[in-house]
Amino acid sequence: MAAKNRKETIKSTLWYEQATEDSPFVADVCRLRGYDVYGDMLANASWFDYLYLLFFDASPTKQQKKLLEAISIALANPGPRDPSVRAAMNGAVGGSGNAACLMAALAVGAGVAGGGRELLLAMSYWQRCGVQLERWFAVLRDPPQEERADVWPTPLNAPGFSPQGSHCPLRVRQTLDYFASLEVGSHLSWLQQQRRVLESTVDAPLSLLGVIAAAFTDLELKPEQGEMLYLLLRLPGAAAHAMEQRVFGWLSYPFWRDGLELTNDPGDRSNLVKEAVDEAAVVDEFVIE
């Protein structure tokens, strides 16, 4: 009886719930950092006020909220050229459910090639170097090594810089210029001034991820927080493209619609296929016995 009547407490520094009188499993009142979510914030707060409070214990300033909103717009749809979006599209056109499509986008968008892990590494560079150009020269020329190479492979490019292309895309420059104009911190404006110098150091253009890393740093997010938020904010575009592709079907898939052109055909492989089938039959027979 003592265990049955024991008062359970959910331990959280950001969230408080008061259960209903008739069920300990249903919340009646919810507070985020002390703010009544459904009794007050629902009518008076914006999505970006709420999002900011999930990561910080104080309300954002006007400029911080504008920067967070701009980041959300910049990240909302990476576009069908992005591998994570294509993963969601592949799932949808192949008949996978919505949850599977989003999980595919998260999985493909989590790595060191334009994904969440690269974002974390780029933010760790900002923590290490700040706005000291000589420190950036050192870390870009001699990158720190991953402690667990069996988990994360060595990046093929400097985090925050693109391995494709030879110049910084217009959308990246536009994003950097607007973010810097909000004057939330010093990192974006410094990056705006030193972009060409850093690009010449690594012989690669700045990527949108590199701008986002500086923006998250100006918002005083930790690298782990930035990684999580980066993964989250990119999902709307993956969802939208997946739903669109499900309607279009595989015959209207935007990539390789005419098939792949084989330029170095090694010859007739029909015998190899027959041999593989025969070997499979032998294995099946062996297993049955």
C-alpha positions in Angstrom: 0.0 0.0 0.0 2.9 2.3 0.7 4.2 2.0 -2.8 0.8 2.5 -4.3 0.2 5.8 -2.4 3.7 7.1 -3.0 3.9 10.5 -4.7 5.8 10.3 -7.9 7.9 13.3 -9.1 9.1 13.9 -12.6 12.6 15.5 -12.3 13.1 18.2 -14.8 14.6 21.7 -14.6 12.7 22.9 -17.7 9.3 21.3 -17.4 6.7 21.0 -14.6 3.4 19.0 -14.7 0.5 18.9 -12.4 -1.5 15.7 -12.8 -5.3 15.7 -13.0 -7.2 14.7 -9.9 -8.5 11.5 -11.3 -5.3 10.2 -13.0 -1.6 10.4 -12.2 -0.9 9.6 -15.9 -2.6 12.7 -17.4 -1.2 16.2 -17.1 -3.6 19.0 -16.1 -1.2 22.0 -16.0 2.1 22.2 -17.8 4.8 24.9 -17.2 7.9 25.6 -19.3 10.5 27.4 -17.2 7.7 28.5 -15.0 5.4 29.8 -17.8 2.0 28.3 -18.0 2.0 26.7 -21.5 -1.7 26.3 -22.1 -3.0 29.0 -19.8 -0.7 31.8 -20.9 1.9 31.0 -23.6 -0.6 29.5 -26.0 -2.2 33.0 -26.4 0.8 35.3 -25.8 4.0 33.6 -27.0 5.3 32.8 -30.4 6.7 29.4 -31.6 10.2 30.9 -31.4 9.7 32.1 -27.8 8.7 28.6 -26.9 11.6 27.0 -28.9 14.1 29.3 -27.3 12.8 28.5 -23.8 13.3 24.8 -24.4 17.0 25.3 -24.7 17.5 28.3 -22.3 16.2 29.3 -18.9 15.3 32.9 -20.0 13.2 34.5 -22.6 15.0 35.6 -25.8 15.7 39.2 -26.7 14.0 40.6 -29.8 17.1 40.1 -31.9 17.8 36.6 -30.6 14.2 35.6 -31.5 14.6 37.2 -35.0 17.8 35.2 -35.5 16.3 32.0 -34.4 13.4 32.5 -36.7 15.7 33.3 -39.6 17.7 30.1 -38.9 14.5 28.1 -38.9 13.6 29.5 -42.3 17.1 28.9 -43.7 17.1 25.3 -42.5 13.4 24.3 -43.0 13.9 22.8 -46.5 17.4 21.7 -47.5 16.0 20.8 -50.9 16.0 17.6 -53.0 19.7 17.9 -53.7 20.4 17.3 -50.0 21.0 13.5 -49.2 18.7 13.6 -46.1 15.8 14.9 -48.2 16.5 12.4 -50.9 16.4 9.6 -48.3 12.9 10.7 -47.3 11.9 10.9 -50.9 13.3 7.4 -51.6 11.3 6.0 -48.7 8.1 7.6 -49.8 8.4 6.6 -53.5 9.2 3.1 -52.3 6.0 2.9 -50.2 7.5 3.4 -46.7 5.3 5.1 -44.1 5.7 8.7 -43.0 7.6 7.9 -39.8 10.1 5.7 -41.8 10.7 8.6 -44.2 11.5 11.0 -41.4 13.7 8.5 -39.7 15.6 8.0 -43.0 16.1 11.7 -43.3 17.4 11.9 -39.7 19.8 9.0 -40.2 21.2 10.2 -43.5 21.4 13.8 -42.2 23.2 12.9 -39.0 26.7 12.4 -40.3 29.9 14.3 -41.1 29.0 15.2 -44.7 26.6 18.1 -44.3 24.8 16.5 -41.3 24.4 17.0 -37.6 27.8 15.7 -36.7 29.6 18.1 -39.1 27.5 20.9 -37.4 28.7 19.8 -34.0 32.4 19.8 -35.2 32.0 23.2 -36.8 30.6 24.6 -33.5 33.4 23.0 -31.6 35.9 24.9 -33.8 34.1 28.1 -32.9 34.5 27.2 -29.2 38.2 26.5 -29.7 39.0 29.4 -32.0 36.5 32.2 -31.3 37.3 35.2 -33.5 41.1 34.6 -33.5 42.3 34.2 -37.1 45.6 32.5 -36.1 43.7 29.9 -34.2 41.5 29.2 -37.2 44.6 28.8 -39.4 46.0 26.2 -37.0 42.8 24.2 -36.6 42.0 24.2 -40.3 45.5 23.1 -41.3 45.8 20.5 -38.6 42.2 19.4 -37.6 41.7 17.6 -34.3 41.2 13.9 -34.7 38.0 12.1 -33.6 38.4 10.0 -30.5 36.1 7.2 -31.9 37.0 6.6 -35.5 34.8 3.5 -35.4 31.7 5.7 -34.8 32.4 8.7 -36.9 34.6 8.6 -40.0 37.2 11.4 -40.6 35.4 14.3 -42.4 36.5 14.7 -46.1 36.2 18.4 -45.8 36.8 21.1 -43.2 33.6 21.3 -41.1 31.5 24.3 -42.3 33.0 24.3 -45.8 31.7 22.6 -48.9 33.6 19.9 -50.8 31.5 20.8 -53.9 31.9 23.9 -56.0 34.6 26.5 -56.2 32.8 29.6 -55.0 30.4 30.5 -52.2 26.8 30.1 -53.4 24.5 33.2 -53.4 22.1 31.8 -50.9 24.9 31.2 -48.4 26.2 34.8 -48.8 22.7 36.2 -48.5 22.1 34.2 -45.3 25.3 35.3 -43.8 24.7 38.9 -44.6 21.3 38.9 -43.0 22.3 37.0 -39.9 25.2 39.3 -39.3 23.0 42.4 -39.7 21.0 41.3 -36.7 24.0 41.9 -34.5 23.3 39.2 -31.9 26.9 38.3 -31.3 30.4 38.8 -32.8 30.9 35.5 -34.6 28.7 36.1 -37.6 30.1 39.6 -38.3 33.6 38.2 -38.0 32.8 35.4 -40.3 31.4 37.9 -42.8 34.7 39.8 -42.7 37.0 36.8 -42.8 35.1 34.5 -45.1 37.4 34.8 -48.1 40.5 34.3 -46.0 39.1 31.2 -44.4 37.9 29.8 -47.8 41.4 30.3 -49.3 42.9 28.5 -46.3 40.9 25.3 -46.9 40.5 25.8 -50.7 36.7 25.4 -50.3 33.7 27.7 -50.2 31.8 28.4 -47.0 28.6 26.2 -46.7 25.3 27.0 -45.2 26.1 24.7 -42.4 29.1 26.9 -41.6 26.9 29.9 -41.3 24.5 28.1 -39.1 27.3 27.0 -36.8 28.3 30.6 -36.3 24.7 31.6 -35.8 24.2 29.0 -33.1 27.4 30.1 -31.4 26.1 33.7 -31.4 22.9 32.3 -29.7 25.2 30.7 -27.1 24.1 27.2 -27.9 26.4 24.3 -26.9 27.6 22.1 -29.8 25.3 19.2 -28.6 22.3 21.6 -28.5 23.2 22.9 -31.9 23.4 19.4 -33.4 20.0 18.5 -32.0 18.3 21.7 -33.2 19.9 21.4 -36.6 18.5 17.9 -37.0 15.0 19.0 -35.9 14.7 22.2 -38.0 15.6 20.3 -41.3 12.7 17.9 -41.1 9.8 20.0 -42.5 11.4 20.1 -46.0 12.1 16.3 -45.9 8.5 15.7 -44.9 7.1 18.0 -47.7 9.3 16.5 -50.4 8.5 12.9 -49.3 4.7 13.6 -49.4 5.0 15.2 -52.8 7.1 12.3 -54.2 4.6 9.8 -53.0 2.0 11.4 -55.1 4.3 11.8 -58.2 5.4 8.2 -58.0 8.7 6.6 -59.1 8.2 7.4 -62.8 8.5 11.1 -62.0 11.5 10.8 -59.6 13.6 13.9 -60.3 16.9 12.1 -60.3 18.1 9.6 -63.0 14.7 9.4 -64.6 16.3 8.0 -67.8 18.4 5.5 -66.0 22.2 5.2 -65.6 24.4 5.1 -68.6 27.1 2.5 -68.3 30.3 3.7 -69.9 32.5 0.8 -69.0 30.4 -2.3 -69.5 32.5 -5.3 -68.5 30.4 -7.6 -70.8 27.6 -10.1 -70.5 26.9 -10.9 -66.9 23.9 -13.3 -67.4 26.1 -16.3 -66.5 27.1 -14.7 -63.2 23.4 -14.2 -62.3 22.7 -17.9 -63.1 25.7 -19.0 -61.0 24.5 -16.9 -58.1 21.0 -18.5 -58.3 22.5 -22.0 -58.5 24.7 -21.3 -55.4 21.7 -20.0 -53.5 19.8 -23.2 -54.3 22.8 -25.3 -53.0 22.9 -23.3 -49.8 19.1 -23.7 -49.3 19.4 -27.5 -49.9 22.3 -27.7 -47.4 20.3 -25.8 -44.8 17.2 -28.0 -45.2 19.3 -31.2 -44.7 
